[in-house]
């Protein structure tokens, strides 16, 4: 078989048409003659009908993306209002004890977080009700200090021995947590949020608003730790 008689492969045809875009300008009548299978219904349709179908699919996909973004924007708007109210409530508190109580109340009542605890591993300048010293072993404390960085919340699952240290009064299983580091230059404590829902706090979630709230709490309690 000569090179002029050999069978053409589909890949060769596709490569030729890709590199010779003017082909259908030279042979426009082929556009009316060629047909392709319908991607869903079967049967034959023209190239023009297939292109229209592709455009409709793209439009539907874009519409779904717009609807998803609109929904997220609405949820973020509601969340932003809650974060603003959280900050205002903290500003209205008269002292650190009142501030700690307000943080716990807001997290439980406004944000629906069932388990909330505030801990420090440095000694505050005065005793504050609701701000506990972290009763963990030195190994755990070292691991926590190495994990937490200023203004970088950590979300995800929680091992059982950590649950006992962070939420000692909780009898039910804490299936997900968010640890908000407290401190601007260094981490001197943590605001621990826990949930019995596995998906409430997860490693891939956004932490922008959580970071803002951690900054607010840190600023309110900073004078206790010489910041």
C-alpha positions as a Markdown table, in Angstrom:
| # | Residue | x | y | z |
|---|---|---|---|---|
| 1 | Unk | 0.0 | 0.0 | 0.0 |
| 2 | Unk | 1.4 | 3.4 | -1.0 |
| 3 | Unk | 1.5 | 6.4 | 1.2 |
| 4 | Unk | -1.5 | 7.8 | -0.8 |
| 5 | Unk | -3.6 | 4.7 | -0.2 |
| 6 | Unk | -3.0 | 4.1 | 3.5 |
| 7 | Unk | -5.9 | 4.5 | 6.0 |
| 8 | Unk | -6.2 | 7.8 | 7.8 |
| 9 | Unk | -6.5 | 7.7 | 11.5 |
| 10 | Unk | -9.0 | 10.0 | 13.4 |
| 11 | Unk | -6.1 | 11.6 | 15.2 |
| 12 | Unk | -4.5 | 12.6 | 12.0 |
| 13 | Unk | -7.8 | 14.2 | 10.7 |
| 14 | Unk | -8.3 | 16.1 | 13.9 |
| 15 | Unk | -4.7 | 17.3 | 13.9 |
| 16 | Unk | -5.1 | 18.4 | 10.2 |
| 17 | Unk | -8.3 | 20.4 | 10.9 |
| 18 | Unk | -6.8 | 21.9 | 14.1 |
| 19 | Unk | -3.8 | 23.3 | 12.1 |
| 20 | Unk | -5.8 | 24.2 | 9.0 |
| 21 | Unk | -8.7 | 26.3 | 10.4 |
| 22 | Unk | -9.5 | 27.7 | 6.9 |
| 23 | Unk | -10.6 | 24.3 | 5.7 |
| 24 | Unk | -14.3 | 24.9 | 6.0 |
| 25 | Unk | -13.9 | 28.3 | 4.4 |
| 26 | Unk | -12.6 | 26.6 | 1.4 |
| 27 | Unk | -15.3 | 23.8 | 1.5 |
| 28 | Unk | -18.3 | 25.5 | 3.2 |
| 29 | Unk | -20.8 | 23.0 | 1.7 |
| 30 | Unk | -19.4 | 20.3 | 4.0 |
| 31 | Unk | -20.9 | 22.1 | 7.0 |
| 32 | Unk | -24.3 | 21.3 | 5.7 |
| 33 | Unk | -23.5 | 17.7 | 4.8 |
| 34 | Unk | -21.7 | 16.6 | 7.9 |
| 35 | Unk | -23.6 | 15.3 | 10.9 |
| 36 | Unk | -22.6 | 14.1 | 14.4 |
| 37 | Unk | -24.4 | 12.0 | 17.1 |
| 38 | Unk | -26.4 | 13.9 | 19.6 |
| 39 | Unk | -24.5 | 13.7 | 22.9 |
| 40 | Unk | -27.5 | 12.7 | 24.9 |
| 41 | Unk | -30.4 | 11.7 | 22.7 |
| 42 | Unk | -28.6 | 9.8 | 20.0 |
| 43 | Unk | -29.5 | 10.2 | 16.4 |
| 44 | Unk | -27.8 | 12.5 | 13.9 |
| 45 | Unk | -27.6 | 16.3 | 14.2 |
| 46 | Unk | -25.8 | 18.9 | 12.1 |
| 47 | Unk | -22.6 | 20.6 | 13.3 |
| 48 | Unk | -24.6 | 23.8 | 13.8 |
| 49 | Unk | -27.1 | 22.0 | 16.0 |
| 50 | Unk | -24.2 | 20.5 | 18.0 |
| 51 | Unk | -22.7 | 23.9 | 18.5 |
| 52 | Unk | -26.0 | 25.3 | 19.7 |
| 53 | Unk | -26.2 | 22.4 | 22.2 |
| 54 | Unk | -22.7 | 23.2 | 23.4 |
| 55 | Unk | -23.5 | 26.8 | 23.9 |
| 56 | Unk | -26.7 | 25.9 | 25.9 |
| 57 | Unk | -24.6 | 23.6 | 28.1 |
| 58 | Unk | -22.1 | 26.4 | 28.7 |
| 59 | Unk | -24.9 | 28.8 | 29.5 |
| 60 | Unk | -26.5 | 26.4 | 32.0 |
| 61 | Unk | -23.1 | 25.8 | 33.7 |
| 62 | Unk | -22.4 | 29.5 | 34.0 |
| 63 | Unk | -25.9 | 30.1 | 35.4 |
| 64 | Unk | -25.3 | 27.4 | 38.0 |
| 65 | Unk | -22.0 | 29.1 | 38.9 |
| 66 | Unk | -23.7 | 32.5 | 39.2 |
| 67 | Unk | -26.4 | 31.1 | 41.4 |
| 68 | Unk | -23.8 | 29.4 | 43.6 |
| 69 | Unk | -21.8 | 32.6 | 43.9 |
| 70 | Unk | -24.9 | 34.6 | 44.7 |
| 71 | Unk | -25.8 | 32.1 | 47.5 |
| 72 | Unk | -22.3 | 32.3 | 48.9 |
| 73 | Unk | -22.4 | 36.1 | 48.8 |
| 74 | Unk | -25.7 | 36.1 | 50.7 |
| 75 | Unk | -24.3 | 33.7 | 53.3 |
| 76 | Unk | -21.2 | 35.8 | 53.7 |
| 77 | Unk | -23.3 | 39.0 | 54.0 |
| 78 | Unk | -25.2 | 37.5 | 56.9 |
| 79 | Unk | -22.0 | 36.2 | 58.5 |
| 80 | Unk | -20.3 | 39.6 | 58.2 |
| 81 | Unk | -23.2 | 41.2 | 60.1 |
| 82 | Unk | -22.8 | 38.6 | 62.8 |
| 83 | Unk | -19.1 | 39.3 | 63.0 |
| 84 | Unk | -19.7 | 43.0 | 63.2 |
| 85 | Unk | -22.2 | 42.6 | 66.0 |
| 86 | Unk | -19.7 | 40.3 | 67.8 |
| 87 | Unk | -17.1 | 43.1 | 67.6 |
| 88 | Unk | -19.5 | 45.7 | 68.9 |
| 89 | Unk | -20.6 | 43.5 | 71.8 |
| 90 | Unk | -17.0 | 43.0 | 72.8 |
| 91 | Unk | -16.4 | 46.8 | 72.7 |
| 92 | Unk | -19.3 | 47.4 | 75.0 |
| 93 | Unk | -18.0 | 45.1 | 77.7 |
| 94 | Unk | -16.6 | 46.8 | 80.8 |
| 95 | Unk | -13.8 | 44.4 | 81.7 |
| 96 | Unk | -12.1 | 41.2 | 80.7 |
| 97 | Unk | -14.4 | 38.9 | 82.7 |
| 98 | Unk | -17.4 | 40.4 | 81.0 |
| 99 | Unk | -15.7 | 40.1 | 77.7 |
| 100 | Unk | -14.9 | 36.4 | 78.1 |
| 101 | Unk | -18.5 | 35.8 | 79.1 |
| 102 | Unk | -19.7 | 37.7 | 76.1 |
| 103 | Unk | -17.5 | 35.7 | 73.7 |
| 104 | Unk | -18.9 | 32.4 | 75.1 |
| 105 | Unk | -22.5 | 33.7 | 74.8 |
| 106 | Unk | -22.0 | 35.0 | 71.3 |
| 107 | Unk | -20.4 | 31.9 | 70.0 |
| 108 | Unk | -23.2 | 29.7 | 71.5 |
| 109 | Unk | -26.3 | 31.8 | 70.9 |
| 110 | Unk | -25.4 | 33.8 | 67.7 |
| 111 | Unk | -23.0 | 31.4 | 65.9 |
| 112 | Unk | -24.5 | 28.2 | 67.2 |
| 113 | Unk | -21.3 | 26.7 | 68.4 |
| 114 | Unk | -22.2 | 24.1 | 71.1 |
| 115 | Unk | -18.8 | 23.8 | 72.8 |
| 116 | Unk | -16.7 | 26.9 | 73.6 |
| 117 | Unk | -13.6 | 27.3 | 75.9 |
| 118 | Unk | -10.9 | 29.9 | 76.4 |
| 119 | Unk | -7.5 | 28.9 | 77.6 |
| 120 | Unk | -4.1 | 30.5 | 78.2 |
| 121 | Unk | -0.7 | 28.9 | 79.0 |
| 122 | Unk | 0.7 | 32.2 | 80.2 |
| 123 | Unk | -0.3 | 33.7 | 83.5 |
| 124 | Unk | -2.6 | 36.7 | 83.1 |
| 125 | Unk | -1.9 | 39.9 | 85.1 |
| 126 | Unk | -5.1 | 39.2 | 87.0 |
| 127 | Unk | -7.5 | 36.4 | 87.4 |
| 128 | Unk | -10.3 | 36.3 | 84.9 |
| 129 | Unk | -13.4 | 34.1 | 85.4 |
| 130 | Unk | -13.9 | 31.9 | 82.3 |
| 131 | Unk | -10.3 | 32.1 | 81.1 |
| 132 | Unk | -8.7 | 28.8 | 82.1 |
| 133 | Unk | -5.2 | 27.7 | 82.4 |
| 134 | Unk | -4.6 | 24.9 | 79.9 |
| 135 | Unk | -4.3 | 21.7 | 81.8 |
| 136 | Unk | -2.3 | 19.7 | 79.3 |
| 137 | Unk | 0.9 | 17.8 | 79.6 |
| 138 | Unk | 4.1 | 19.5 | 78.6 |
| 139 | Unk | 4.2 | 17.4 | 75.4 |
| 140 | Unk | 0.7 | 18.4 | 74.4 |
| 141 | Unk | 1.4 | 22.1 | 75.3 |
| 142 | Unk | 4.6 | 22.0 | 73.1 |
| 143 | Unk | 2.6 | 20.5 | 70.2 |
| 144 | Unk | -0.1 | 23.1 | 70.6 |
| 145 | Unk | 2.4 | 26.0 | 70.6 |
| 146 | Unk | 4.1 | 24.6 | 67.5 |
| 147 | Unk | 0.8 | 24.1 | 65.7 |
| 148 | Unk | -0.7 | 27.5 | 66.4 |
| 149 | Unk | 0.6 | 30.7 | 64.7 |
| 150 | Unk | -0.8 | 34.2 | 65.4 |
| 151 | Unk | -3.9 | 34.9 | 63.4 |
| 152 | Unk | -4.0 | 31.5 | 61.7 |
| 153 | Unk | -7.0 | 29.4 | 62.9 |
| 154 | Unk | -6.7 | 25.7 | 62.7 |
| 155 | Unk | -9.9 | 23.7 | 61.8 |
| 156 | Unk | -10.5 | 19.9 | 61.5 |
| 157 | Unk | -11.0 | 16.8 | 63.5 |
| 158 | Unk | -10.0 | 16.3 | 67.1 |
| 159 | Unk | -8.4 | 13.2 | 68.7 |
| 160 | Unk | -10.0 | 11.9 | 71.8 |
| 161 | Unk | -7.2 | 12.8 | 74.2 |
| 162 | Unk | -7.2 | 16.4 | 72.9 |
| 163 | Unk | -11.0 | 16.6 | 73.6 |
| 164 | Unk | -10.4 | 15.7 | 77.2 |
| 165 | Unk | -7.9 | 18.6 | 77.5 |
| 166 | Unk | -9.8 | 21.2 | 75.6 |
| 167 | Unk | -13.4 | 20.3 | 76.5 |
| 168 | Unk | -13.1 | 18.4 | 79.8 |
| 169 | Unk | -16.8 | 19.0 | 80.8 |
| 170 | Unk | -18.2 | 17.7 | 77.5 |
| 171 | Unk | -19.6 | 14.1 | 77.6 |
| 172 | Unk | -20.6 | 13.8 | 74.0 |
| 173 | Unk | -18.1 | 13.3 | 71.1 |
| 174 | Unk | -16.6 | 16.5 | 69.7 |
| 175 | Unk | -16.2 | 15.6 | 66.1 |
| 176 | Unk | -14.8 | 18.8 | 64.7 |
| 177 | Unk | -13.0 | 21.8 | 66.2 |
| 178 | Unk | -11.6 | 25.2 | 65.3 |
| 179 | Unk | -8.7 | 26.6 | 67.4 |
| 180 | Unk | -8.4 | 30.4 | 67.2 |
| 181 | Unk | -4.9 | 31.5 | 68.4 |
| 182 | Unk | -4.9 | 34.4 | 70.8 |
| 183 | Unk | -2.1 | 36.9 | 70.7 |
| 184 | Unk | -0.7 | 39.3 | 68.1 |
| 185 | Unk | 3.1 | 38.9 | 68.3 |
| 186 | Unk | 3.0 | 35.6 | 70.1 |
| 187 | Unk | 0.3 | 33.0 | 70.9 |
| 188 | Unk | -0.5 | 33.1 | 74.6 |
| 189 | Unk | -3.8 | 31.3 | 74.5 |
| 190 | Unk | -6.6 | 29.8 | 72.4 |
| 191 | Unk | -10.3 | 30.1 | 71.8 |
| 192 | Unk | -11.5 | 26.5 | 71.2 |
| 193 | Unk | -14.7 | 25.9 | 69.3 |
| 194 | Unk | -16.1 | 22.5 | 69.1 |
| 195 | Unk | -19.1 | 20.8 | 67.4 |
| 196 | Unk | -20.6 | 17.3 | 67.3 |
| 197 | Unk | -21.0 | 17.7 | 63.6 |
| 198 | Unk | -18.1 | 16.4 | 61.6 |
| 199 | Unk | -18.5 | 19.0 | 58.8 |
| 200 | Unk | -19.0 | 22.1 | 61.0 |
| 201 | Unk | -15.2 | 22.8 | 61.1 |
| 202 | Unk | -13.0 | 21.2 | 58.4 |
| 203 | Unk | -9.5 | 21.7 | 57.2 |
| 204 | Unk | -10.5 | 23.1 | 53.8 |
| 205 | Unk | -12.9 | 25.8 | 55.0 |
| 206 | Unk | -12.3 | 29.5 | 54.7 |
| 207 | Unk | -11.1 | 31.2 | 57.9 |
| 208 | Unk | -11.3 | 34.9 | 57.1 |
| 209 | Unk | -14.1 | 35.6 | 59.5 |
| 210 | Unk | -12.7 | 33.3 | 62.2 |
| 211 | Unk | -9.4 | 35.2 | 61.9 |
| 212 | Unk | -11.2 | 38.5 | 62.4 |
| 213 | Unk | -13.0 | 37.3 | 65.5 |
| 214 | Unk | -9.7 | 35.9 | 66.9 |
| 215 | Unk | -8.1 | 39.3 | 66.4 |
| 216 | Unk | -11.0 | 41.0 | 68.2 |
| 217 | Unk | -10.7 | 38.6 | 71.2 |
| 218 | Unk | -6.9 | 39.0 | 71.3 |
| 219 | Unk | -7.2 | 42.8 | 71.3 |
| 220 | Unk | -9.7 | 42.8 | 74.1 |
| 221 | Unk | -7.6 | 40.6 | 76.3 |
| 222 | Unk | -4.1 | 41.8 | 75.2 |
| 223 | Unk | -3.4 | 43.9 | 78.3 |
| 224 | Unk | -3.6 | 40.7 | 80.5 |
| 225 | Unk | -0.5 | 39.4 | 78.8 |
| 226 | Unk | 1.5 | 42.5 | 78.3 |
| 227 | Unk | 0.6 | 43.2 | 74.6 |
